Amino acid sequence: MNSLCTDIGYLSLNKYGEQLCGDHVEVVLEEDNSTVVVLADGLGSGVKANILSTLTSKIISTMMANSLSVSECVSTMVATLPICKVRQIAYSTFTMIRIFNNLEAEIIQYDNPHVILLRNGKNYDYPKTSEMIDNKTIYKSKINLLEEDTFILMSDGAIHAGVGLTLNLGWQRDDIIRFMEMIYNEDFTAKTLSTMLIDQCNSLYAGKPGDDTTVCTVKLRKRKAMNLLIGPASDPNDDQKMMALFFAKEGKHIVCGGTTSTLAASYLHKTLEIGIPQYISPDIPPIAKIEGVDLVTEGVITINKVLEYAKDYLKDNRQYTYWSYKMDGASMIARLLFEEATDINFFVGKAVNPAHQNPNLPIGFNIKMSLVEELAAYLKAMNKKIKVSYF
């Protein structure tokens, strides 16, 4: 395996007044370290479009993951899905990108806005060939990948943004390229880039999208490890072993919890610097410092807030504007885990904290364990590589 990984993040806007989105994104992770991403745009909007786009994306992603040809995929869709009797046009358009071992990308496009590729933050005009399959023009590309290559897939709601409202002719693909080049930062994740573009589309629609709009970003990133320690070991004799394993791991180190921080400082023979508590956010306990540790925070209350941000991140990422820049413990952990890390190691001590036995506090041992497990599950859903070790 090489040192790169595939970062995928997508967001959608429903057409104004519709409860369901007519676009659908499907991601399939294959055993041969390949990834298939399909963005399908169903005809029309609402329930019908949602069903068509979901079927299209699932058919294509499943067949491509099983190494069937493009011709077979398109022919199967023609035979399986209906064609509009009134308009006699496509039941669904689609864009498919397949990443082979993080070294090569294959792109197949049918009637969606063409994929944008940013290389070193600038538009890269990649080669395309066209092929007629069942009277449909399919564009195909194969591209050798470089670190930080960023692919932006869109439904046509993106290039229609602002038509008749803020713009006469809508937001053209070239306009989107200029916008993405302007905001691009190599530290931004795929989800962050998708969020910024979808927010701009929503702004151009004046908050009332005239069409379903979806942005899916696929980015090649270098793997970055992150390590988080919370809670002392259930057997005090194992504390030294847990600390040794934790600090031996490559990458940044986050220590959560008062007792845990004291143990970490003692292990490193450093001072736990608390100073005058600074409550940057009123509901988040202040952070501390230990030389040799990247971040020291309180435990359960802080992790519970991170969990809240993680839930939102996997949905519409509305709270990004809160945690993306604040310097409280929860926001800093969120940036490290959601944006910077690709591989996350949890070291979880199972000792029962006496402070949590106070019946007036809504915190218990089982709650701490469930918070960690739930956070690990959400991070895994962000395509992070997760390992949880208990002591």
C-alpha positions in Angstrom: 0.0 0.0 0.0 1.3 3.5 -0.8 1.2 6.4 1.6 -1.8 8.0 -0.1 -5.5 7.6 0.7 -8.7 8.7 -0.9 -10.7 11.4 0.9 -14.3 11.7 -0.2 -16.9 14.3 0.9 -20.2 15.3 -0.6 -23.3 17.5 0.1 -26.6 18.1 -1.6 -29.3 20.8 -1.7 -32.8 19.8 -2.3 -34.8 21.7 -4.9 -36.8 24.3 -3.0 -40.0 22.8 -1.7 -38.9 19.2 -2.1 -38.3 16.8 0.9 -36.1 14.4 -1.1 -33.1 15.1 -3.3 -33.1 13.9 -6.9 -29.3 13.4 -6.8 -27.6 10.5 -5.2 -23.9 9.6 -4.4 -22.8 6.0 -3.9 -19.4 5.0 -2.6 -18.0 1.5 -2.8 -14.7 0.5 -1.2 -13.3 -2.6 -2.9 -11.0 -5.3 -1.4 -8.3 -4.6 -3.9 -7.8 -1.1 -2.4 -9.9 0.6 -5.2 -12.7 3.0 -4.6 -15.8 3.6 -6.9 -17.7 6.9 -6.5 -20.9 7.5 -8.5 -22.9 10.7 -8.6 -26.3 10.3 -10.4 -28.8 13.0 -11.2 -32.4 11.7 -11.6 -34.8 13.2 -14.1 -37.0 15.9 -12.6 -37.1 16.2 -8.8 -38.7 14.7 -5.8 -39.5 11.1 -5.2 -39.3 9.9 -8.8 -35.9 11.6 -9.3 -34.6 10.2 -6.0 -35.6 6.7 -6.9 -34.0 6.9 -10.4 -30.7 8.4 -9.2 -30.5 5.9 -6.4 -31.0 3.0 -8.7 -28.6 4.4 -11.3 -25.8 5.0 -8.8 -26.2 1.6 -7.2 -26.3 -0.3 -10.5 -23.2 1.5 -11.8 -21.2 1.3 -8.6 -22.0 -2.4 -8.1 -21.2 -3.4 -11.7 -18.0 -1.4 -11.9 -16.9 -2.8 -8.5 -17.3 -6.2 -10.1 -15.1 -5.3 -13.0 -17.9 -5.1 -15.7 -17.3 -2.9 -18.7 -18.8 0.6 -19.2 -20.8 -0.8 -22.1 -22.4 -3.5 -19.9 -23.2 -0.9 -17.2 -24.9 1.5 -19.6 -26.8 -1.3 -21.4 -28.0 -2.7 -18.1 -29.3 0.7 -17.1 -31.1 1.1 -20.4 -32.8 -2.2 -19.9 -33.6 -1.7 -16.2 -34.7 1.9 -15.7 -37.6 3.7 -17.4 -37.3 6.5 -19.9 -39.6 9.5 -19.6 -42.6 8.9 -21.9 -43.3 12.7 -22.2 -39.8 14.0 -22.8 -38.2 10.9 -24.2 -34.9 11.8 -22.5 -32.5 10.1 -20.1 -33.9 8.7 -16.9 -30.7 9.7 -15.1 -27.3 11.2 -15.8 -24.2 10.1 -14.0 -20.5 10.7 -13.3 -18.3 7.8 -12.1 -14.8 7.9 -10.8 -12.8 4.9 -9.9 -9.5 5.2 -8.0 -7.1 2.3 -8.5 -4.8 1.8 -5.5 -4.5 5.6 -5.2 -2.3 5.6 -8.3 -4.7 5.9 -11.2 -8.2 7.4 -11.8 -10.7 6.3 -14.4 -13.6 8.8 -15.0 -16.8 8.0 -16.9 -19.2 10.8 -17.6 -22.7 11.0 -19.1 -24.5 14.3 -19.4 -23.4 15.7 -16.0 -21.1 18.8 -15.9 -17.6 17.5 -16.6 -15.5 16.7 -13.6 -13.1 19.5 -12.5 -9.6 18.4 -11.6 -7.5 20.7 -9.4 -3.8 19.8 -9.5 -1.6 21.9 -7.2 -4.7 24.0 -6.6 -5.1 24.9 -10.3 -7.4 23.6 -13.0 -5.9 20.7 -14.9 -7.3 19.9 -18.4 -7.2 16.1 -18.4 -7.7 14.1 -21.6 -11.1 12.8 -22.6 -12.3 10.4 -25.2 -15.9 9.9 -26.3 -17.8 6.7 -27.2 -21.4 6.1 -28.3 -23.1 3.4 -26.2 -26.8 2.7 -26.9 -27.0 6.1 -28.6 -25.6 7.9 -25.6 -22.3 9.8 -25.7 -20.1 8.6 -22.9 -16.8 10.5 -22.0 -13.9 8.4 -20.6 -10.6 9.4 -19.1 -7.7 7.7 -17.4 -5.3 9.8 -15.3 -2.2 9.0 -13.4 -2.6 10.5 -9.9 -0.4 12.9 -7.9 -0.7 13.7 -4.2 -3.3 16.4 -3.5 -5.1 15.8 -6.8 -8.7 17.0 -6.2 -11.7 15.9 -8.3 -14.9 17.9 -8.1 -18.1 16.1 -9.3 -21.3 18.1 -9.8 -24.9 17.7 -10.8 -26.2 20.3 -13.1 -27.9 22.2 -10.3 -24.4 23.6 -9.6 -24.1 25.3 -13.0 -27.7 26.4 -12.9 -27.2 28.3 -9.7 -28.4 31.9 -9.8 -30.3 31.6 -13.2 -32.8 34.5 -13.3 -31.9 35.5 -9.7 -28.3 36.6 -9.1 -27.0 35.7 -12.5 -28.5 35.9 -16.0 -27.1 32.7 -17.4 -26.2 30.7 -14.2 -22.9 29.8 -12.8 -20.9 28.3 -15.6 -18.2 25.6 -15.2 -15.4 28.1 -15.8 -16.9 30.3 -13.0 -16.8 27.3 -10.6 -13.2 26.5 -11.6 -12.2 30.1 -10.8 -14.1 30.0 -7.4 -12.5 26.7 -6.4 -9.0 27.9 -7.4 -9.5 30.9 -5.3 -10.6 29.1 -2.1 -8.4 26.1 -2.5 -6.1 25.2 0.4 -4.2 21.9 0.6 -5.3 21.6 4.2 -9.0 21.6 3.3 -10.6 18.1 3.3 -12.9 16.9 0.6 -15.9 17.6 2.8 -14.8 21.1 3.5 -14.3 21.9 -0.2 -17.7 20.4 -1.0 -19.3 22.5 1.8 -17.8 25.7 0.6 -18.9 25.1 -3.0 -22.4 24.0 -2.0 -22.8 27.0 0.3 -21.9 29.3 -2.6 -24.5 27.6 -4.9 -27.1 28.0 -2.1 -26.2 31.7 -1.9 -26.5 32.2 -5.6 -30.0 30.5 -5.4 -30.8 33.0 -2.6 -31.5 30.1 -0.3 -34.2 28.7 -2.6 -32.5 26.2 -5.0 -34.2 25.9 -8.3 -32.8 22.4 -8.9 -31.3 19.6 -6.8 -27.7 20.4 -6.4 -24.9 18.0 -5.4 -21.1 18.4 -5.1 -18.8 15.5 -4.4 -15.1 16.0 -3.9 -12.5 13.2 -4.2 -9.1 14.1 -3.0 -5.8 12.2 -2.8 -4.2 12.8 0.5 -1.1 11.6 2.3 -1.9 9.4 5.3 -1.6 11.2 8.7 -1.8 9.4 12.0 -3.6 10.8 15.1 -3.6 9.3 18.6 -6.2 10.0 21.3 -5.9 8.9 24.9 -8.8 9.0 27.4 -9.1 7.6 30.9 -6.6 5.7 33.1 -6.2 1.9 32.7 -8.6 -0.3 34.7 -5.6 -1.8 36.4 -3.2 0.9 37.7 -0.3 -1.4 36.9 -1.1 -1.1 33.2 -0.9 2.8 33.1 2.8 2.8 32.2 2.2 0.2 29.5 -0.7 2.2 28.1 1.4 5.4 28.1 4.4 3.7 26.5 2.3 2.4 23.6 0.4 5.7 23.2 3.5 7.9 22.9 5.4 5.3 20.8 2.8 5.8 18.0 3.6 8.0 15.0 1.6 11.2 14.6 0.1 13.8 16.9 -1.1 13.0 20.4 -4.3 14.2 22.1 -4.8 13.5 25.8 -8.3 13.9 27.3 -9.3 14.0 30.9 -7.9 15.4 34.2 -6.5 12.2 35.7 -5.3 11.0 32.3 -3.4 14.3 31.8 -1.8 14.0 35.2 -0.6 10.4 34.3 0.7 11.6 30.9 2.7 14.4 32.5 4.1 12.1 35.1 5.1 9.5 32.4 6.9 12.2 30.3 8.4 13.8 33.5 6.9 17.1 32.4 4.7 19.7 34.2 0.9 19.8 33.6 0.3 23.5 32.9 -3.2 24.6 33.7 -2.7 28.3 34.4 -5.7 30.5 34.7 -8.6 28.7 33.0 -9.7 30.4 29.8 -13.3 29.5 28.9 -13.2 30.3 25.2 -16.6 28.6 24.8 -18.8 28.7 27.9 -19.9 25.1 27.6 -16.5 23.6 26.9 -13.9 23.2 29.7 -10.6 24.9 29.2 -7.5 23.2 27.7 -4.1 22.6 29.5 -0.6 22.0 28.2 2.1 19.3 28.6 5.4 19.6 26.7 5.5 16.7 24.2 1.7 16.5 23.9 -0.1 18.2 21.0 -3.4 18.9 22.8 -4.6 18.4 26.3 -8.3 18.7 27.1 -11.0 17.7 29.6 -12.6 14.4 29.0 -16.2 13.4 28.7 -17.9 16.9 28.2 -15.4 17.8 25.5 -15.7 14.5 23.7 -19.5 14.7 23.8 -19.2 18.0 22.0 -16.9 16.5 19.4 -19.4 13.8 18.9 -22.1 16.4 18.2 -19.9 18.0 15.6 -19.2 14.6 14.0 -22.9 13.8 13.6 -23.4 17.2 11.9 -20.3 16.7 9.8 -21.7 13.6 8.2 -25.0 15.3 7.5 -25.0 18.9 6.2 -21.9 20.1 8.0 -23.7 23.3 9.2 -21.6 23.5 12.4 -18.4 23.8 10.4 -18.5 27.5 10.9 -18.3 27.0 14.7 -15.5 24.5 15.1 -13.4 25.4 12.0 -11.5 28.2 13.7 -12.3 28.3 17.5 -9.6 27.5 20.0 -11.6 25.6 22.6 -10.8 21.9 23.2 -13.7 20.4 21.3 -13.1 22.6 18.2 -9.4 21.7 18.2 -10.1 18.0 18.5 -12.6 18.2 15.7 -10.1 19.9 13.3 -7.4 17.3 14.2 -9.7 14.3 13.8 -12.1 15.4 10.9 -9.7 17.4 8.8 -6.1 16.4 9.5 -6.2 12.8 10.4 -6.6 9.8 8.1 -5.6 7.1 10.6 -6.8 7.4 14.2 -5.8 5.3 17.2 -7.9 5.4 20.4 -6.3 4.4 23.7 -9.2 4.0 26.1 -8.6 3.4 29.8 -11.5 1.5 31.5 -10.9 2.7 35.0 -14.0 4.1 36.7 -13.5 7.8 37.6 -14.7 8.4 41.2 -15.9 11.9 40.1 -18.4 10.2 37.8 -20.0 8.4 40.7 -21.6 11.5 41.9 -25.4 10.9 41.4 -25.8 14.6 40.6 -23.6 14.3 37.5 -25.1 12.8 34.3 -21.8 11.1 33.5 -21.0 7.4 34.1 -18.6 4.8 33.0 -20.9 3.4 30.4 -21.5 6.8 29.0 -17.8 7.4 28.5 -17.4 4.0 26.7 -20.4 4.6 24.5 -19.2 8.1 23.6 -15.8 6.7 22.4 -17.5 3.9 20.5 -20.0 6.2 18.8 -17.2 8.7 17.9 -15.1 5.9 16.4 -18.1 4.8 14.4 -18.7 8.3 13.0 -15.0 8.7 12.2 -15.1 5.4 10.3 -18.1 6.7 8.3 -15.8 9.6 7.3 -13.5 6.9 5.8 -11.0 7.2 8.6 -8.9 4.1 9.5 -9.8 3.5 13.1 -8.2 1.3 15.8 -9.6 1.3 19.4 -7.4 -0.3 22.2 -8.8 -0.8 25.7 -6.8 -1.0 28.9 
